[in-house]
Amino acid sequence: MVKVGINGFGRIGRLAFNRLQN
């Protein structure tokens, strides 16, 4: 799921995911 988010959103998605996980 994490890979899909990074691939779908990109760099911004990755940062957002990090914020949600943190």
Secondary structure, DSSP 8 states (H G I E B T S, - for coil): -HHHHHHHH-HHHHHHHHHHH-
